[in-house]
Amino acid sequence: MFKSATARTVPRALASRAFARTLAESSTFRPPFIPLVADSGFPGAIGNTPLIKIQGLSKETGANIYGKAEFMNPGGSVKDRAALFIIQDAERKGLIKPGGTIVEGTAGNTGIGLAHVCRARGYKCVIYMPDTQSQGKINHLRFLGAEVHPVPAVAFDNPMNYNHQAKRHAESLENAVWTNQFDNIANRQAHIETTGPEIWAQLNGEVDGFTCATGTGGSLAGTARYLKNISDGKVQAYLADPPGSVLYSYITSGGKLTERSGSSITEGIGQGRITDNLRPDIDILDGALQISDEKTINMVYRLLDEEGLFLGASSCLNVVAAYELAQKLGPGKNVVTLLCDGADRYVDRLFSRKWLQSKNLDILPEHLQKYIALP
Ligand SMILES: Cc1ncc(COP(=O)(O)O)c(C=O)c1O
């Protein structure tokens, strides 16, 4: 008959002492914040991500710098939250019925989030994206069952821009919705109802600062709005912006919208206009931080080396911004940002020496050089 490992190998007295210790430890056990059962399937597993304290940067500043581990969402990014809320909103408004089609123009994480939720809810998913995007991204969406249309990369004012094509595609079908992530405020609502409250609960209301970058603006606007409201304006909320976005100068100039100039290696963030998601909340922001690609790339490797965190560039830009905000707010303060997705989706670029050289970003200190694993 099978005997347990304890009975076979550990003398009885020793085993019972170990058992007593296990029981004593379990009396201090605190229930986990994360629900263990996602009864509604994939959608129920979205959100409730941990807050990870960034040890090295916290020590350096004397503040507590936390990154919300959005890369742990089941579709791998912060955009799972928006994808779910946008689809639920369309269902509630009767815009889509069982068997319908979700159409979006996106090159990135929103498409992945939508494709997952579509499979879980029984919808078809159609994605338009510029044909300049990597084959890896196109493949990823196709693996998830999405119909992908790579189309010529033309400016927004051209009717053949991928967003307009997505809209027309949805209009040409029965029972289809163009989800329009940039101006669909169900996106922002996801962060008002989930990201913001989670951060507030996780830190017992002791939040002093929040910062993150914007693509659609949903994450920054929704989270900042919730944290400002619940704290009576006490939480300092800052935009983190890459070069090539107009928002930093818009905020720091008191509302002047300039022509877009410059560019950044970050993906999924940086904006040329004030989206409907950002508009209601842009005036509640306390300031903006512009983060160079050099600082972002350095942080990609530093977080890997010091913290074991393998993160995409937008997350690392966010962490640089959180570090700068922590320096502004001072020791003892709690500053939070978002770790939007992992580095896996960008390894061909971020970890290639040739690519770094092509962007004049082969700038890492000697001790971090060993992580550049690709030629
Ligand atoms: C990697 C990454 N980071 C940040 C963002 C920005 O999030 P939001 O659209 O909520 O502004 C996105 C958006 O697609 C993204 O893909």
The ligand as an ORCA input file, in Angstrom:
! r2SCAN-3c Opt
* xyz 0 1
  C       2.121     48.158    -23.936
  C       1.129     49.248    -23.688
  N       1.381     50.125    -22.733
  C       0.535     51.151    -22.476
  C      -0.620     51.324    -23.206
  C      -1.490     52.520    -22.926
  O      -2.691     52.230    -22.348
  P      -3.975     53.147    -22.604
  O      -4.484     52.802    -24.001
  O      -4.916     52.775    -21.548
  O      -3.565     54.576    -22.564
  C      -0.911     50.419    -24.225
  C      -2.111     50.595    -25.028
  O      -2.364     49.892    -25.979
  C      -0.030     49.349    -24.469
  O      -0.268     48.451    -25.425
*
